[in-house]
Amino acid sequence: MTPAIPLVLLGLVDAAFSGFRAYAGSDARIRKRRATTRAALRGLAVGAVLLLAPTLTAALLLLTARDRARTYDTLTAGGLGYLLPLTVYALAVLFLLAAYFTLSFRASTLAVVIGLGPLTLLRPLAVAAACLGAVLNGGGGSALLVGATAGGAVLWVEPAVHRRWYHYVR
């Protein structure tokens, strides 16, 4: 199994949420469906462009490798190691989002304050854990390079969207 497709999908979903977070600011009490959808799509577009960086990095590693089959296997092992911590993180976020959308106003606010807020701050640690997982699973330096590039790309989406479209949101 190649982990590339689940990793790309996870990165694109994260990019859409990053666009939403860039727009939402610190006050999400007023629901503006059209504006939040536009913000999520902007995040998705920026994320899709930024995720070309790890894709090109992996392609260059494969094209310049002496043993492409071995490099592919190494990148696949690293990708699986990268995917595991991110899957755990994503499941925690999905659980809290389900609580946010299904519970009462007070309980959903609590889910944001004690769950989604801190998890947003822990995103860089989740990326670091994913990079460590890539190395520990046998990916080596090439998987670490691709993973760090991917991590930098997904972490840059929100600031890029915020600076481009929502710098006035506080």
Salt bridges, closest charged atoms under 4 A:
ASP14 OD2 - ARG123 NH2 2.51
ASP27 OD1 - ARG29 NE 2.86
GLU158 OE1 - ARG21 NE 2.95
